[in-house]
Amino acid sequence: MEAVLSDVVVIDLSRVLAGPYCTMILGDLGATIIKVEQPGKGDDTRSFGPPYIAGESAYYLGLNRNKRSILLDFSTPEGKQRLLNLVSTATVLVENFRPGALGRQGLGYEDLRAINPGLIYCSISGYGQSGPYAPRPGYDFVAQAESGLMSVTGEIEGEPQRVGSPVGDVSAGMFACMAVLAALRVRDRTGKGQYIDISLLETTMSLLANVSSNYLISGEEAPRFGNGHPNIVPYQAFRTRDGYVVVSCGNDRLYQVLCDLLGREDLAADPRFTTNPQRVRNRKELVPVLQEEFLQRTTDEWLRELRATGIPCGPINTVSQAFNDPHIQARGFVWECEHPTAGRIKLSGSPIHLAETPARLYKAPPLLGEDDDTV
């Protein structure tokens, strides 16, 4: 069956992470992605390293598969005309310039809609196209800080911490992709395109989920719980004799099963801990007692016993352990392809599993300007 987005052509004016992440997903689903890069420089991530392989940064390779790269300086009359020619027959345009920057060059949504009424124009920025902060530059780290995410990340008595991966940029890319897919449905029905405004700040705030709801309903400031959960206990990492194990008792039955496994019927019967609301209120009394129990055995011993009882649990893997896990390998999450200069390379795959029109690796991440002649 034809790829789900095989009839979609995307002009990708974005660089670094949020925009390229969005267009990579669209490319995995079969869209033709034309990555427009600045002559002599290209996407900033081409220089984000080490590590490099054959002169290509791992950062760039991980975000730009299934794309065609062309060199185009649209600040010149000739380059602008080339871009307008491409846009006239395109389906989607994705950009992450500062708000108003493309408009000042005659390349804003209203300008391009005049030559292509069906164009879906997606802008990704730090703060959105309106509001007092709109002109500010946007970065993942800043979005994590201003969204409140860092304030709830880290040890209880420690400092606020950035999440270890760029979740602000990634979430902006995912929400941008969802918005594009929604706009394509409208376009299919009406033939009309539309403008999409995505901000790093709002998408990162959306990741707060239950944390934000807790604040909006209660009016109370959200504290840090380290590896614990604000609304469920026990739901956290515990130290073992040789490492850590993560335990998720999402209901009272699982808590009772855990107490039976630990041989601590007293904890199961204690009125301070019999229901989840009581355990949340009395976590400072319960968690240290559980921690002492988990120190008695190794991580592997706990994993065997916890899994045998049906309690959700897992080890805290390193990145290499996660990618070498037999389950991840069985799911085919690591993709391989032949790169024109680096040879055979491995890339993180797609989590999207469509039975009839699966996400696929069609093309290796392109060299700078590799597809000029073809496009």
N, C-alpha and C positions, 0 to 999 in steps of 0.2 A: 504494500500500500504506500502511496505517496506520503512523504513527510508532512506533518500537520501544518507547517508554515512554508511549504514549498513555493507558494505563490507570493510570498512577502519579501520585499526588498527594503533593507534598512540602511540608511546613511548614518554612519556612526562618527559623529564629530567629538565624541567624548574621549577622555584619557584618564589615566591612573586606575581607579578601582570601581566606583559605583556604576558609572556608565558602561564601562567595558564588561562588568559582571552581568548587567542587564542584557547587553547585546550578545554575550556569550550564551546565555540561556536561550535566547531567541535563535541563535545559530545552531545550538544543539537540537532544536526542534525543527530545523530544516530551512530557516530563513536565510536568504542571501545577505550577508553582512559586508558592507563596503566601508572599511575603516579608513577614514581620511586622516593622514598624518602630515605634520609639518616637514617640509624638505630639510634635510640635514640634521634633523633632531628626532622626529617621531614622538611616539608616546613617551611621557616622562619615565614610565616604569621600565623602559629599555635600559635605563642606567641605575635602577634600584637593585644594587647587589654589593658584594657577592651573596649567594653563589651565581655563577655564570656557567653556561655550557656552549662552546663554540661561539663565544661573543654575545650570546643571548641570555638575558637575566631570567632566573627561575620565576621571579615575580611576574614579568611580562608573559612568559610562556603559560603560566597558570591561569591567565585571564583572557587569552586571545585566540583560542582555537576556533575553528570553523568561521574564519573571517578572511577577507581579501584586503590587502593593504595597498593604498595608493598615496602618492605624494601630491599635495595640492596646497598652494598658498592662496587662500581665498581673500587675502587682503589686497591682492592685485586684481585689476579688471579682468584679465584673462582667467585667473584662477577662480574668481567669483562666477564668471560665466560657465566655466566647467562644472562648478558645483550646482548652479541653477539647472543646467542640463540634466544632471543626475537626479536632482530633486523632482524635476518635472514628471518623471515616471516612477518615482519611489513610492513606497507605502508608508514608511516610518522614518522619522529623523530623531536621533537621540543626541543631546548635547549637554555639557556640564560647564559652560562658561559662566562668568559672573552675570547676574541678571542685567539685561539690557545691552550686553556687549555685542551680541549678534544683531540685535535690532538696530544698533547704530551703524552697522555695516550693510543695512538693507537685507538682512537675512533672518529677521524675526518671523514669528508665526504668521502675522498678518501679511507680510511680504511674500512668504512662500505659499500661503493658502491661495493667493491671487493666481498663482501659476499651477497649483495642484490642490483643488478643493478637497480631495480625499486624503490629504496628507495628515498623518498622526504625528504631532510634534511634541516630543517629550523632553522637558527641561529638568535637570537634576542640579540642585544647588545646596549650599549649606543651610540656608534659612528660608527658602522659598522665594517666589517672585514678588511678594508683598510683605508689608510689615516693616517696622523700623530697622530690623537687622538685615534686611534683604541685601544691601550692598556688601556685607562682610564676606570674606573668603570662608569657605567651608572645608573642614578637615575632620576626619573620623575621630581623632583624639579629642578635639574640642567638642564635637557632638556628644561623645560619651560623657564628658565632664558636665556640659550644660544641660543635658537631658535628665540628670539625676542618676543615671546608670552607675557611674563611678561611686556615688555616695552609698550605694547599697552593695557594692562589690568589695571584698576584702575581709580580713579578720575583724571580729567584733571590736577589739580594742586597737586595731591597727589603723593604717592610713587608707583612704579611698584608693581603689585600684582600677586601672584600665583593664577591660576584658582582654585576654591574650590574643585574640584575633580581631580584625577590623570589622566588628559587627555593625557599626554605624553605616559604613560604606556598603557592606554586603546587604543589609536590610534595605537601604535605599535602592540598590540595584534590583532586589527581588520585588519590592513594591512597584518600582518603575515597570518591571516586566509584567506584573499582574495588571497594571493600568493599561499598558499597551495591548495586552490580550483582550481586556474588556473593551477598549476602543475599537479593536478589530471586529468584535462582534457587532458593535453599532455600525461600523463602516459597511459590514456585510449587508445589513438591513437597509441602510439609508444612502450609502455611497458617500457619506460625509466623514471627513476626518475631524479631529478636535485637538485642543491643546491640553497637555498634561503638565502639572506643576508638582514636583516631588522634592522634599527637603530632607537633608540628613538629620536635622534636629527632630522633626516630627516622627520620622521612621524609627529613629533610635528610641524616642520616648515611647513609641508603640510597643517596643520590646519589654517594657516594664510590666505589661500585662496585669497580673493580679496585684503587683506592688502598687501600681498607679491606682487601681480600683480601691485597694485598702486605704490609701490616702484620701481619695475623693469621697469615699463614704464616711470615713471616721474623722477626717481632718487632722489626723495625727501624723507627725513626721515619720517616714519610713526608716527604720534602723538597719544596720548591717547585722547579718547573722552568720557571717563566715560561710561555711559549707552547709549551714542549716537552712531551713525553710521558714518563711514568716508565718505560714498558716497550717503546717503539718509537722507533727513530731511523733516518732523519730523519722527524719527524712534528711540524712546528712552523711558525711564521711566520718568513719571511726578509725582511729589508729589500731593496727593489729600488732602482733609480735614482730612482724617483719615488714610492715608497710601500711596500706590503707585498704578499707573496703567501704563501698557506698551502699547504704541500706535505705530503702524507700518503703516505709509502712504507710500506705495511703489510706488505710481505714482501720477501724478498731479491731476487726478480725485478724488482720495481719499483725497488729501489735500483740494480740493475745498469742498468736503462733510464735512470735519472736520470744516472748516471755517463756513459753513452754520450752523452746529450743535452748534458751539460756538456763533453764532450771530455776527461773525466778518467778514462781507463782505469786510471791509477795508483791512484785511489781504489777502483775496483772490484776490483783485484787485491791491494790491501794486506791482509795477513792480519789486521790489527787491525779491519777493517771488512767482511769478506766475509759474515758472518752477523749477524743482528740482535742476538743476545746479545753479540757482540763489539763491535758499534756502540754498544750501550747502555753497555758498560763503558768505551768509549773516546770517548764523545760530546764530551768537552772538546777532544779533538784534531781530530775530524771536523767538528763544527758550524762553527767559525770558518772553515775552508777552504771549506765550502759557502757560507757567508755572503758571502765575497769574490766568489765566482762570481755570486751573484744580484745583487750591486750593479752588474754590468756592463750590465744591460738594464732596461727599464721593466716595470711590472707587466703591462700589456697584452701586451707581447712575450712575457713568460714564460708568461702564461696560454695564449696561442695555441700555443706550442711544447709545453708540458706536456700540454695537452689532446690535442694531436695524437698524443702517444705513449701516452696512456691513463693517465698519472699523475694520481691524484686531487689536485685543487688548487682554489683559489678566491681571490678578492679578500677583503679585510676591509672589508665594506660598512658604511656608516652605516645607521641605522634607515631613513632616507628612501630610500636606495639599495635596501635590501632590499625595502621595500614597493612601490617602483616598478620592480622587476625584472620583465621580461616573463614569466618563468616563473611567478612568484608571481601575477601578474595572470591568466595563462592558467589557473592552478589555481583561481581564484575565491576566494582566501583573504581578500580584503577584502569584507566584507558592507556593504550600504547599507540604510537604512530611514528612514521618515518619523517623526520625533519630534514629540510634540504641541506643544512650544514651540521647539525648536531647528531645526525643519525637517529637511531631508535630512542625515543624518549617516553617517559611515563608521565601521565597527568591525572589529577584527581577527576573522577568521572562525574556523571550527573545522578542526583538522587531521584530523578523523575523516571518512573517505569510505566510507560504506556504500552499496552499489549499489542496494539495494531500499528502504532506509529511511534516507535521508541525514540528517545533522545539518542543521538549517535555522534561519533567523531568522524566528520566528513573531511576535514582538512587540518593539517598541522598549523600551529600559530605562524603567521606569515613573517617573512623577512621584511624589513623596511622597504616599502614601495614595490614589493614582489609582484603585485598584480596590476601595475600601471597599464601595461599593454593590453591585458585581457579586459579590464574594465573600460 
